């Protein structure tokens, strides 16, 4: 019987891309004697589940009814769902090929739950190979902030979840058998972290198609979305907020903290850095902490960014929202092709910093903070929706 490779994340280390790649190359992996199973959940009409977090966490948590995936899918018959997952897991384990399971939520299980999982996986006679990937504290912190904003919450650079507690727990359960991979090292692979993980499992990646998913949002998008989230978050009083406006993704610069934001969390990052190097050794801490003064001019003119933010704020003021999504590309094309030329000339008089500053000062910014010349353009765009 072949090996059992268990990939347990951690979060924010290309786990989704790894899972999508394995699912998309399912047959190619089988030809290399590696089985990547896909799970079904008939109760929720979900097929070909490629993230093994879902069956594994559901099977081994003591509170499967509280698992966010179950809540999102509206699952009622937890026992029936877990019986189906258990049967599918046993079928996968019974195959003769090497087996690969990947689920970043496994690392979120409690110690006792992890011990049960470990005991069960070791009892099947396969050699168990467990591996995890870890981002440096600063890179992880920036990624968490992006996720906050993507989820519809105003950014809070302080108090985000540290990794050291989870890493310490995993080391206690898995001991020295757990292989730790620095994310920076994985990124140096010609095919990125996904290629690095597959090679770790003995796969020749030269003929595989690598899939990238859940890519980070650009700095410009994060800043504008953060302003909108501060005024109208996605969830308000425990229900979805109908006034929340979500920006469509667009290209831009890499998201980094501004110098003053980094200063607020340096002590936290230093603590994390020390802990990770004590727990995992050299190579897992920060080598540098770059910051960025956002120019809002790398891909689009400053006016496009500023007008998008203003339009979003004005849309949130409507009792019945016109729509819940907004695309910067639409605003940019409106400025190029369809807006009133006289209004555009008045708006172009303003300097870049005057246009952009309201976005950066999100805690005090309302629609009144933007130059008056932008109001007619914003109203014209909204009337066209």
C-alpha atoms as a printed R data frame, in Angstrom:
    type eleno elety resid chain resno       x      y       z
1   ATOM     1    CA   UNK     A     1   0.000  0.000   0.000
2   ATOM     2    CA   UNK     A     2   1.301  3.456  -0.952
3   ATOM     3    CA   UNK     A     3   2.066  6.492   1.159
4   ATOM     4    CA   UNK     A     4  -0.545  8.888   2.502
5   ATOM     5    CA   UNK     A     5   0.433 12.522   2.018
6   ATOM     6    CA   UNK     A     6  -1.522 14.878   4.267
7   ATOM     7    CA   UNK     A     7  -1.275 18.588   3.439
8   ATOM     8    CA   UNK     A     8  -2.664 20.749   6.258
9   ATOM     9    CA   UNK     A     9  -2.165 24.279   4.930
10  ATOM    10    CA   UNK     A    10  -1.502 26.544   6.641
11  ATOM    11    CA   UNK     A    11  -3.951 29.223   5.592
12  ATOM    12    CA   UNK     A    12  -2.845 31.831   3.052
13  ATOM    13    CA   UNK     A    13  -0.226 29.570   1.451
14  ATOM    14    CA   UNK     A    14  -1.811 28.726  -1.942
15  ATOM    15    CA   UNK     A    15  -3.849 25.809  -0.580
16  ATOM    16    CA   UNK     A    16  -6.821 26.568  -2.857
17  ATOM    17    CA   UNK     A    17  -4.578 26.707  -5.913
18  ATOM    18    CA   UNK     A    18  -2.986 23.404  -4.892
19  ATOM    19    CA   UNK     A    19  -6.385 21.748  -4.498
20  ATOM    20    CA   UNK     A    20  -7.745 23.076  -7.784
21  ATOM    21    CA   UNK     A    21  -4.606 21.957  -9.595
22  ATOM    22    CA   UNK     A    22  -4.798 18.458  -8.139
23  ATOM    23    CA   UNK     A    23  -8.466 18.156  -9.072
24  ATOM    24    CA   UNK     A    24  -7.906 19.461 -12.608
25  ATOM    25    CA   UNK     A    25  -4.991 17.031 -13.109
26  ATOM    26    CA   UNK     A    26  -6.706 14.097 -11.416
27  ATOM    27    CA   UNK     A    27  -6.021 11.606 -14.228
28  ATOM    28    CA   UNK     A    28  -2.472 12.802 -14.801
29  ATOM    29    CA   UNK     A    29  -1.691 12.310 -11.109
30  ATOM    30    CA   UNK     A    30  -3.154  8.790 -11.221
31  ATOM    31    CA   UNK     A    31  -0.798  7.974 -14.080
32  ATOM    32    CA   UNK     A    32   1.992  8.919 -11.668
33  ATOM    33    CA   UNK     A    33   0.522  6.616  -9.020
34  ATOM    34    CA   UNK     A    34  -0.955  9.419  -6.891
35  ATOM    35    CA   UNK     A    35  -4.674  9.458  -6.101
36  ATOM    36    CA   UNK     A    36  -6.327 12.777  -5.254
37  ATOM    37    CA   UNK     A    37  -9.933 11.931  -4.286
38  ATOM    38    CA   UNK     A    38 -12.929 14.175  -4.915
39  ATOM    39    CA   UNK     A    39 -15.793 14.055  -2.434
40  ATOM    40    CA   UNK     A    40 -19.551 14.452  -2.831
41  ATOM    41    CA   UNK     A    41 -22.110 15.860  -0.397
42  ATOM    42    CA   UNK     A    42 -25.570 14.881  -1.737
43  ATOM    43    CA   UNK     A    43 -27.280 16.604   1.196
44  ATOM    44    CA   UNK     A    44 -26.069 19.973  -0.172
45  ATOM    45    CA   UNK     A    45 -26.012 18.930  -3.860
46  ATOM    46    CA   UNK     A    46 -22.242 19.420  -3.880
47  ATOM    47    CA   UNK     A    47 -20.106 17.241  -6.142
48  ATOM    48    CA   UNK     A    48 -16.384 16.903  -6.783
49  ATOM    49    CA   UNK     A    49 -15.322 18.677  -3.589
50  ATOM    50    CA   UNK     A    50 -11.582 19.227  -4.009
51  ATOM    51    CA   UNK     A    51 -10.909 20.862  -0.627
52  ATOM    52    CA   UNK     A    52 -10.540 17.981   1.815
53  ATOM    53    CA   UNK     A    53 -10.920 20.430   4.685
54  ATOM    54    CA   UNK     A    54 -14.659 19.944   4.307
55  ATOM    55    CA   UNK     A    55 -14.927 16.171   4.866
56  ATOM    56    CA   UNK     A    56 -12.000 15.941   7.308
57  ATOM    57    CA   UNK     A    57 -13.034 18.857   9.516
58  ATOM    58    CA   UNK     A    58 -16.646 17.673   9.492
59  ATOM    59    CA   UNK     A    59 -15.601 14.163  10.520
60  ATOM    60    CA   UNK     A    60 -13.224 15.120  13.317
61  ATOM    61    CA   UNK     A    61 -14.574 18.284  14.894
62  ATOM    62    CA   UNK     A    62 -16.770 17.747  17.951
63  ATOM    63    CA   UNK     A    63 -19.111 20.480  16.706
64  ATOM    64    CA   UNK     A    64 -19.760 19.782  13.018
65  ATOM    65    CA   UNK     A    65 -23.074 21.639  13.177
66  ATOM    66    CA   UNK     A    66 -21.128 24.891  13.737
67  ATOM    67    CA   UNK     A    67 -18.752 24.397  10.807
68  ATOM    68    CA   UNK     A    68 -19.158 27.524   8.596
69  ATOM    69    CA   UNK     A    69 -19.308 25.419   5.419
70  ATOM    70    CA   UNK     A    70 -22.251 23.462   6.819
71  ATOM    71    CA   UNK     A    71 -23.998 26.678   7.802
72  ATOM    72    CA   UNK     A    72 -23.431 28.160   4.359
73  ATOM    73    CA   UNK     A    73 -24.721 25.021   2.646
74  ATOM    74    CA   UNK     A    74 -27.739 24.747   4.974
75  ATOM    75    CA   UNK     A    75 -26.931 21.187   6.042
76  ATOM    76    CA   UNK     A    76 -29.369 19.702   8.556
77  ATOM    77    CA   UNK     A    77 -28.574 15.959   8.639
78  ATOM    78    CA   UNK     A    78 -25.016 16.127   9.946
79  ATOM    79    CA   UNK     A    79 -24.839 12.429  10.829
80  ATOM    80    CA   UNK     A    80 -25.870 11.329   7.334
81  ATOM    81    CA   UNK     A    81 -23.367 13.719   5.770
82  ATOM    82    CA   UNK     A    82 -20.533 12.408   7.927
83  ATOM    83    CA   UNK     A    83 -21.454  8.797   7.203
84  ATOM    84    CA   UNK     A    84 -21.159  9.560   3.496
85  ATOM    85    CA   UNK     A    85 -17.829 11.342   4.018
86  ATOM    86    CA   UNK     A    86 -16.483  8.431   6.081
87  ATOM    87    CA   UNK     A    87 -17.417  5.926   3.390
88  ATOM    88    CA   UNK     A    88 -15.744  7.990   0.669
89  ATOM    89    CA   UNK     A    89 -12.615  8.468   2.791
90  ATOM    90    CA   UNK     A    90 -12.337  4.728   3.420
91  ATOM    91    CA   UNK     A    91 -12.727  4.023  -0.296
92  ATOM    92    CA   UNK     A    92  -9.876  6.419  -1.047
93  ATOM    93    CA   UNK     A    93  -7.639  4.866   1.607
94  ATOM    94    CA   UNK     A    94  -8.344  1.345   0.328
95  ATOM    95    CA   UNK     A    95  -6.898  2.110  -3.100
96  ATOM    96    CA   UNK     A    96  -3.371  0.880  -3.764
97  ATOM    97    CA   UNK     A    97  -1.982  4.156  -5.150
98  ATOM    98    CA   UNK     A    98  -0.234  6.767  -3.064
99  ATOM    99    CA   UNK     A    99  -2.925  9.000  -1.587
100 ATOM   100    CA   UNK     A   100  -2.917 12.788  -1.219
101 ATOM   101    CA   UNK     A   101  -5.311 14.647   1.084
102 ATOM   102    CA   UNK     A   102  -5.246 18.451   1.319
103 ATOM   103    CA   UNK     A   103  -7.202 20.584   3.759
104 ATOM   104    CA   UNK     A   104  -6.053 23.812   5.418
105 ATOM   105    CA   UNK     A   105  -8.887 23.676   7.975
106 ATOM   106    CA   UNK     A   106  -7.322 20.539   9.453
107 ATOM   107    CA   UNK     A   107  -4.900 22.854  11.245
108 ATOM   108    CA   UNK     A   108  -7.896 24.506  12.943
109 ATOM   109    CA   UNK     A   109  -8.962 21.310  14.701
110 ATOM   110    CA   UNK     A   110  -8.381 21.144  18.447
111 ATOM   111    CA   UNK     A   111  -5.511 19.018  19.784
112 ATOM   112    CA   UNK     A   112  -7.759 16.122  20.837
113 ATOM   113    CA   UNK     A   113  -9.501 16.150  17.458
114 ATOM   114    CA   UNK     A   114  -6.165 16.138  15.644
115 ATOM   115    CA   UNK     A   115  -5.022 13.201  17.764
116 ATOM   116    CA   UNK     A   116  -8.078 11.188  16.660
117 ATOM   117    CA   UNK     A   117  -7.406 12.033  13.020
118 ATOM   118    CA   UNK     A   118  -3.746 11.103  13.365
119 ATOM   119    CA   UNK     A   119  -4.573  7.806  15.066
120 ATOM   120    CA   UNK     A   120  -7.091  6.853  12.379
121 ATOM   121    CA   UNK     A   121  -4.776  7.709   9.495
122 ATOM   122    CA   UNK     A   122  -1.890  5.767  11.026
123 ATOM   123    CA   UNK     A   123  -4.076  2.693  11.569
124 ATOM   124    CA   UNK     A   124  -4.558  1.980   7.858
125 ATOM   125    CA   UNK     A   125  -1.039  0.673   7.265
126 ATOM   126    CA   UNK     A   126   0.111  3.495   5.013
127 ATOM   127    CA   UNK     A   127   3.237  5.523   5.683
128 ATOM   128    CA   UNK     A   128   1.904  8.923   6.732
129 ATOM   129    CA   UNK     A   129   3.714 12.030   5.424
130 ATOM   130    CA   UNK     A   130   2.342 15.298   6.818
131 ATOM   131    CA   UNK     A   131   3.431 18.689   5.514
132 ATOM   132    CA   UNK     A   132   2.513 22.328   6.055
133 ATOM   133    CA   UNK     A   133   3.587 25.649   4.582
134 ATOM   134    CA   UNK     A   134   4.084 28.821   6.626
135 ATOM   135    CA   UNK     A   135   4.181 32.461   5.594
136 ATOM   136    CA   UNK     A   136   6.495 34.886   7.350
137 ATOM   137    CA   UNK     A   137   4.661 37.057   9.908
138 ATOM   138    CA   UNK     A   138   4.554 40.242   7.834
139 ATOM   139    CA   UNK     A   139   3.442 38.536   4.612
140 ATOM   140    CA   UNK     A   140   0.780 36.631   6.566
141 ATOM   141    CA   UNK     A   141  -0.386 39.842   8.236
142 ATOM   142    CA   UNK     A   142  -0.788 41.660   4.903
143 ATOM   143    CA   UNK     A   143  -2.692 38.687   3.511
144 ATOM   144    CA   UNK     A   144  -5.030 38.666   6.510
145 ATOM   145    CA   UNK     A   145  -5.844 42.336   6.015
146 ATOM   146    CA   UNK     A   146  -6.639 41.711   2.350
147 ATOM   147    CA   UNK     A   147  -8.968 38.901   3.415
148 ATOM   148    CA   UNK     A   148 -10.657 41.148   5.990
149 ATOM   149    CA   UNK     A   149 -11.419 43.731   3.335
150 ATOM   150    CA   UNK     A   150 -12.451 41.100   0.789
151 ATOM   151    CA   UNK     A   151 -14.920 39.735   3.367
152 ATOM   152    CA   UNK     A   152 -16.548 43.143   3.662
153 ATOM   153    CA   UNK     A   153 -14.941 44.339   6.904
154 ATOM   154    CA   UNK     A   154 -13.020 47.576   7.455
155 ATOM   155    CA   UNK     A   155  -9.341 46.793   7.953
156 ATOM   156    CA   UNK     A   156  -7.966 46.506  11.450
157 ATOM   157    CA   UNK     A   157  -4.170 46.222  11.247
158 ATOM   158    CA   UNK     A   158  -3.947 45.315  14.932
159 ATOM   159    CA   UNK     A   159  -4.913 42.137  16.724
160 ATOM   160    CA   UNK     A   160  -5.061 39.771  13.778
161 ATOM   161    CA   UNK     A   161  -4.725 36.047  14.389
162 ATOM   162    CA   UNK     A   162  -1.135 35.030  15.145
163 ATOM   163    CA   UNK     A   163   0.261 31.779  13.722
164 ATOM   164    CA   UNK     A   164   2.447 30.784  16.653
165 ATOM   165    CA   UNK     A   165  -0.348 29.209  18.715
166 ATOM   166    CA   UNK     A   166  -1.520 27.008  15.846
167 ATOM   167    CA   UNK     A   167   2.035 25.992  14.944
168 ATOM   168    CA   UNK     A   168   2.793 25.105  18.554
169 ATOM   169    CA   UNK     A   169  -0.335 22.919  18.693
170 ATOM   170    CA   UNK     A   170   0.538 21.128  15.455
171 ATOM   171    CA   UNK     A   171   4.086 20.444  16.649
172 ATOM   172    CA   UNK     A   172   2.739 18.951  19.862
173 ATOM   173    CA   UNK     A   173   0.425 16.606  17.946
174 ATOM   174    CA   UNK     A   174   2.582 15.623  14.966
175 ATOM   175    CA   UNK     A   175   6.021 16.080  16.480
176 ATOM   176    CA   UNK     A   176   9.073 15.881  14.269
177 ATOM   177    CA   UNK     A   177   7.186 13.942  11.584
178 ATOM   178    CA   UNK     A   178   5.570 17.159  10.330
179 ATOM   179    CA   UNK     A   179   7.473 18.700   7.425
180 ATOM   180    CA   UNK     A   180   7.443 22.511   7.480
181 ATOM   181    CA   UNK     A   181   7.946 24.487   4.249
182 ATOM   182    CA   UNK     A   182   8.677 28.240   4.246
183 ATOM   183    CA   UNK     A   183   6.258 29.947   1.854
184 ATOM   184    CA   UNK     A   184   9.073 32.135   0.507
185 ATOM   185    CA   UNK     A   185  10.985 28.989  -0.462
186 ATOM   186    CA   UNK     A   186   7.915 27.449  -2.113
187 ATOM   187    CA   UNK     A   187   7.371 30.630  -4.142
188 ATOM   188    CA   UNK     A   188  10.848 30.298  -5.675
189 ATOM   189    CA   UNK     A   189   9.815 27.126  -7.506
190 ATOM   190    CA   UNK     A   190   9.418 27.772 -11.266
191 ATOM   191    CA   UNK     A   191   5.752 26.761 -10.945
192 ATOM   192    CA   UNK     A   192   5.219 28.511  -7.638
193 ATOM   193    CA   UNK     A   193   4.055 26.939  -4.360
194 ATOM   194    CA   UNK     A   194   1.784 24.451  -6.160
195 ATOM   195    CA   UNK     A   195   4.731 23.047  -8.116
196 ATOM   196    CA   UNK     A   196   6.796 22.869  -4.921
197 ATOM   197    CA   UNK     A   197   4.072 20.926  -3.052
198 ATOM   198    CA   UNK     A   198   3.574 18.485  -5.927
199 ATOM   199    CA   UNK     A   199   7.299 17.803  -6.196
200 ATOM   200    CA   UNK     A   200   7.356 17.187  -2.446
201 ATOM   201    CA   UNK     A   201   4.803 14.431  -3.135
202 ATOM   202    CA   UNK     A   202   7.055 12.929  -5.804
203 ATOM   203    CA   UNK     A   203   5.165 14.283  -8.807
204 ATOM   204    CA   UNK     A   204   6.783 15.262 -12.114
205 ATOM   205    CA   UNK     A   205   5.059 18.600 -12.754
206 ATOM   206    CA   UNK     A   206   6.368 19.187 -16.276
207 ATOM   207    CA   UNK     A   207   3.180 17.959 -17.955
208 ATOM   208    CA   UNK     A   208   0.659 19.385 -15.476
209 ATOM   209    CA   UNK     A   209  -1.413 22.554 -15.813
210 ATOM   210    CA   UNK     A   210  -1.040 24.734 -12.725
211 ATOM   211    CA   UNK     A   211  -4.131 26.600 -11.545
212 ATOM   212    CA   UNK     A   212  -3.933 29.812  -9.535
213 ATOM   213    CA   UNK     A   213  -6.989 30.758  -7.498
214 ATOM   214    CA   UNK     A   214  -7.895 33.113  -4.681
215 ATOM   215    CA   UNK     A   215  -5.179 35.561  -5.718
216 ATOM   216    CA   UNK     A   216  -4.604 38.598  -3.537
217 ATOM   217    CA   UNK     A   217  -6.394 41.867  -4.250
218 ATOM   218    CA   UNK     A   218  -4.454 44.864  -5.525
219 ATOM   219    CA   UNK     A   219  -3.474 47.628  -3.112
220 ATOM   220    CA   UNK     A   220  -5.730 50.123  -4.886
221 ATOM   221    CA   UNK     A   221  -8.745 47.821  -4.663
222 ATOM   222    CA   UNK     A   222  -8.104 47.082  -0.983
223 ATOM   223    CA   UNK     A   223  -7.957 50.788  -0.122
224 ATOM   224    CA   UNK     A   224 -11.131 51.746  -2.005
225 ATOM   225    CA   UNK     A   225 -13.052 48.688  -0.785
226 ATOM   226    CA   UNK     A   226 -11.898 49.412   2.746
227 ATOM   227    CA   UNK     A   227 -13.417 52.902   2.560
228 ATOM   228    CA   UNK     A   228 -16.739 51.442   1.404
229 ATOM   229    CA   UNK     A   229 -16.616 48.725   4.093
230 ATOM   230    CA   UNK     A   230 -16.060 51.338   6.802
231 ATOM   231    CA   UNK     A   231 -19.271 53.113   5.807
232 ATOM   232    CA   UNK     A   232 -21.378 50.049   5.025
233 ATOM   233    CA   UNK     A   233 -19.871 46.654   5.995
234 ATOM   234    CA   UNK     A   234 -21.087 43.475   4.344
235 ATOM   235    CA   UNK     A   235 -22.681 42.192   7.553
236 ATOM   236    CA   UNK     A   236 -24.511 44.635   9.818
237 ATOM   237    CA   UNK     A   237 -26.346 43.560  12.979
238 ATOM   238    CA   UNK     A   238 -25.785 39.890  12.078
239 ATOM   239    CA   UNK     A   239 -27.523 40.106   8.692
240 ATOM   240    CA   UNK     A   240 -26.331 40.853   5.161
241 ATOM   241    CA   UNK     A   241 -26.277 44.605   4.608
242 ATOM   242    CA   UNK     A   242 -28.161 45.499   1.383
243 ATOM   243    CA   UNK     A   243 -26.234 48.786   1.160
244 ATOM   244    CA   UNK     A   244 -22.840 47.113   0.978
245 ATOM   245    CA   UNK     A   245 -21.071 47.709  -2.360
246 ATOM   246    CA   UNK     A   246 -18.456 45.230  -3.536
247 ATOM   247    CA   UNK     A   247 -15.812 46.185  -6.088
248 ATOM   248    CA   UNK     A   248 -15.017 43.866  -8.959
249 ATOM   249    CA   UNK     A   249 -11.325 42.814  -8.987
250 ATOM   250    CA   UNK     A   250  -8.903 44.868 -11.056
251 ATOM   251    CA   UNK     A   251  -5.165 44.937 -11.638
252 ATOM   252    CA   UNK     A   252  -2.897 47.152  -9.580
253 ATOM   253    CA   UNK     A   253   0.084 47.199  -7.282
254 ATOM   254    CA   UNK     A   254   0.950 44.729  -4.537
255 ATOM   255    CA   UNK     A   255  -0.760 45.402  -1.204
256 ATOM   256    CA   UNK     A   256   1.596 46.489   1.576
257 ATOM   257    CA   UNK     A   257   1.114 48.416   4.778
258 ATOM   258    CA   UNK     A   258   1.899 52.103   4.837
259 ATOM   259    CA   UNK     A   259   4.785 53.086   7.160
260 ATOM   260    CA   UNK     A   260   2.494 54.368   9.917
261 ATOM   261    CA   UNK     A   261   0.382 51.210   9.761
262 ATOM   262    CA   UNK     A   262   3.472 49.026  10.056
263 ATOM   263    CA   UNK     A   263   4.592 51.042  13.088
264 ATOM   264    CA   UNK     A   264   1.348 50.091  14.858
265 ATOM   265    CA   UNK     A   265   1.982 46.345  14.520
266 ATOM   266    CA   UNK     A   266   5.792 46.068  14.628
267 ATOM   267    CA   UNK     A   267   5.792 44.783  18.210
268 ATOM   268    CA   UNK     A   268   3.276 42.073  17.293
269 ATOM   269    CA   UNK     A   269   5.322 41.082  14.234
270 ATOM   270    CA   UNK     A   270   8.540 40.978  16.269
271 ATOM   271    CA   UNK     A   271   6.901 38.625  18.756
272 ATOM   272    CA   UNK     A   272   5.684 36.402  15.926
273 ATOM   273    CA   UNK     A   273   9.084 36.451  14.264
274 ATOM   274    CA   UNK     A   274  10.856 35.329  17.413
275 ATOM   275    CA   UNK     A   275   8.284 32.602  18.082
276 ATOM   276    CA   UNK     A   276   8.398 31.174  14.549
277 ATOM   277    CA   UNK     A   277  12.186 30.993  14.527
278 ATOM   278    CA   UNK     A   278  12.181 29.301  17.943
279 ATOM   279    CA   UNK     A   279   9.497 26.816  16.847
280 ATOM   280    CA   UNK     A   280  10.606 26.139  13.260
281 ATOM   281    CA   UNK     A   281  14.154 27.425  12.905
282 ATOM   282    CA   UNK     A   282  15.688 29.966  10.520
283 ATOM   283    CA   UNK     A   283  13.982 30.774   7.243
284 ATOM   284    CA   UNK     A   284  10.445 31.252   8.586
285 ATOM   285    CA   UNK     A   285  10.740 34.820   9.880
286 ATOM   286    CA   UNK     A   286  10.702 38.149   8.099
287 ATOM   287    CA   UNK     A   287  13.784 39.056   6.135
288 ATOM   288    CA   UNK     A   288  12.297 42.468   5.354
289 ATOM   289    CA   UNK     A   289   9.067 44.420   5.832
290 ATOM   290    CA   UNK     A   290   8.534 46.617   2.784
291 ATOM   291    CA   UNK     A   291   5.928 49.363   2.934
292 ATOM   292    CA   UNK     A   292   4.227 51.432   0.272
293 ATOM   293    CA   UNK     A   293   2.975 54.947  -0.207
294 ATOM   294    CA   UNK     A   294   0.158 54.276  -2.616
295 ATOM   295    CA   UNK     A   295   0.344 56.299  -5.813
296 ATOM   296    CA   UNK     A   296  -3.009 55.249  -7.309
297 ATOM   297    CA   UNK     A   297  -1.528 55.805 -10.707
298 ATOM   298    CA   UNK     A   298   0.105 52.518 -11.692
299 ATOM   299    CA   UNK     A   299  -2.710 51.197 -13.859
300 ATOM   300    CA   UNK     A   300  -5.436 53.861 -14.000
301 ATOM   301    CA   UNK     A   301  -5.427 57.647 -13.580
302 ATOM   302    CA   UNK     A   302  -6.029 58.962 -10.077
303 ATOM   303    CA   UNK     A   303  -9.391 60.356 -11.174
304 ATOM   304    CA   UNK     A   304 -10.672 56.848 -12.024
305 ATOM   305    CA   UNK     A   305  -9.873 55.578  -8.524
306 ATOM   306    CA   UNK     A   306 -11.280 58.642  -6.779
307 ATOM   307    CA   UNK     A   307 -14.494 58.711  -8.798
308 ATOM   308    CA   UNK     A   308 -15.044 54.992  -8.207
309 ATOM   309    CA   UNK     A   309 -14.792 55.516  -4.455
310 ATOM   310    CA   UNK     A   310 -17.195 58.465  -4.572
311 ATOM   311    CA   UNK     A   311 -19.722 56.583  -6.725
312 ATOM   312    CA   UNK     A   312 -19.619 53.686  -4.279
313 ATOM   313    CA   UNK     A   313 -20.283 55.992  -1.324
314 ATOM   314    CA   UNK     A   314 -23.178 57.721  -3.110
315 ATOM   315    CA   UNK     A   315 -24.706 54.382  -4.108
316 ATOM   316    CA   UNK     A   316 -24.618 53.316  -0.469
317 ATOM   317    CA   UNK     A   317 -26.744 56.357   0.426
318 ATOM   318    CA   UNK     A   318 -29.688 55.168  -1.649
319 ATOM   319    CA   UNK     A   319 -32.506 53.578   0.323
320 ATOM   320    CA   UNK     A   320 -32.840 50.865  -2.265
321 ATOM   321    CA   UNK     A   321 -29.374 50.140  -3.678
322 ATOM   322    CA   UNK     A   322 -29.132 50.422  -7.447
323 ATOM   323    CA   UNK     A   323 -26.775 47.469  -7.458
324 ATOM   324    CA   UNK     A   324 -24.433 45.724  -5.027
325 ATOM   325    CA   UNK     A   325 -21.360 45.564  -7.308
326 ATOM   326    CA   UNK     A   326 -19.231 48.245  -8.918
327 ATOM   327    CA   UNK     A   327 -16.460 47.900 -11.506
328 ATOM   328    CA   UNK     A   328 -13.608 50.390 -11.750
329 ATOM   329    CA   UNK     A   329 -13.242 49.450 -15.420
330 ATOM   330    CA   UNK     A   330 -16.791 50.722 -16.062
331 ATOM   331    CA   UNK     A   331 -16.011 54.019 -14.331
332 ATOM   332    CA   UNK     A   332 -12.760 54.379 -16.282
333 ATOM   333    CA   UNK     A   333 -14.491 53.690 -19.619
334 ATOM   334    CA   UNK     A   334 -17.208 56.180 -18.679
335 ATOM   335    CA   UNK     A   335 -14.552 58.864 -18.201
336 ATOM   336    CA   UNK     A   336 -12.916 58.010 -21.523
337 ATOM   337    CA   UNK     A   337 -16.024 57.756 -23.670
338 ATOM   338    CA   UNK     A   338 -19.320 58.906 -22.185
339 ATOM   339    CA   UNK     A   339 -19.016 61.572 -19.500
340 ATOM   340    CA   UNK     A   340 -19.836 65.246 -19.891
341 ATOM   341    CA   UNK     A   341 -16.662 66.869 -21.216
342 ATOM   342    CA   UNK     A   342 -17.144 70.127 -19.323
343 ATOM   343    CA   UNK     A   343 -17.468 68.266 -16.017
344 ATOM   344    CA   UNK     A   344 -14.429 66.170 -16.889
345 ATOM   345    CA   UNK     A   345 -12.322 69.282 -17.545
346 ATOM   346    CA   UNK     A   346 -13.271 70.693 -14.139
347 ATOM   347    CA   UNK     A   347 -12.342 67.435 -12.414
348 ATOM   348    CA   UNK     A   348  -8.979 67.196 -14.164
349 ATOM   349    CA   UNK     A   349  -7.888 70.478 -12.617
350 ATOM   350    CA   UNK     A   350  -7.395 68.748  -9.261
351 ATOM   351    CA   UNK     A   351  -4.013 67.334  -8.246
352 ATOM   352    CA   UNK     A   352  -3.523 63.611  -7.672
353 ATOM   353    CA   UNK     A   353  -3.116 63.937  -3.896
354 ATOM   354    CA   UNK     A   354  -6.327 65.948  -3.601
355 ATOM   355    CA   UNK     A   355  -8.180 63.188  -5.426
356 ATOM   356    CA   UNK     A   356  -6.654 60.294  -3.505
357 ATOM   357    CA   UNK     A   357  -6.330 61.534   0.075
358 ATOM   358    CA   UNK     A   358  -9.988 60.891   1.002
359 ATOM   359    CA   UNK     A   359  -9.524 57.190   0.198
360 ATOM   360    CA   UNK     A   360  -6.561 56.866   2.538
361 ATOM   361    CA   UNK     A   361  -8.293 58.709   5.397
362 ATOM   362    CA   UNK     A   362 -11.160 56.230   5.398
363 ATOM   363    CA   UNK     A   363 -12.118 56.600   9.082
364 ATOM   364    CA   UNK     A   364 -13.198 60.200   8.601
365 ATOM   365    CA   UNK     A   365 -14.115 60.204   4.917
366 ATOM   366    CA   UNK     A   366 -17.625 60.707   3.575
367 ATOM   367    CA   UNK     A   367 -18.728 61.747   0.094
368 ATOM   368    CA   UNK     A   368 -18.275 65.388   1.142
369 ATOM   369    CA   UNK     A   369 -14.506 64.861   1.415
370 ATOM   370    CA   UNK     A   370 -14.088 64.521  -2.360
371 ATOM   371    CA   UNK     A   371 -13.674 67.579  -4.633
372 ATOM   372    CA   UNK     A   372 -17.004 69.134  -5.590
373 ATOM   373    CA   UNK     A   373 -16.136 68.816  -9.280
374 ATOM   374    CA   UNK     A   374 -16.487 65.024  -9.028
375 ATOM   375    CA   UNK     A   375 -20.126 65.128  -7.885
376 ATOM   376    CA   UNK     A   376 -21.702 65.811 -11.340
377 ATOM   377    CA   UNK     A   377 -19.622 63.033 -12.896
378 ATOM   378    CA   UNK     A   378 -20.629 60.580 -10.171
379 ATOM   379    CA   UNK     A   379 -24.311 61.503 -10.497
380 ATOM   380    CA   UNK     A   380 -24.181 61.143 -14.280
381 ATOM   381    CA   UNK     A   381 -22.637 57.667 -13.959
382 ATOM   382    CA   UNK     A   382 -25.227 56.557 -11.379
383 ATOM   383    CA   UNK     A   383 -28.158 57.752 -13.511
384 ATOM   384    CA   UNK     A   384 -26.923 55.497 -16.324
385 ATOM   385    CA   UNK     A   385 -27.065 52.361 -14.165
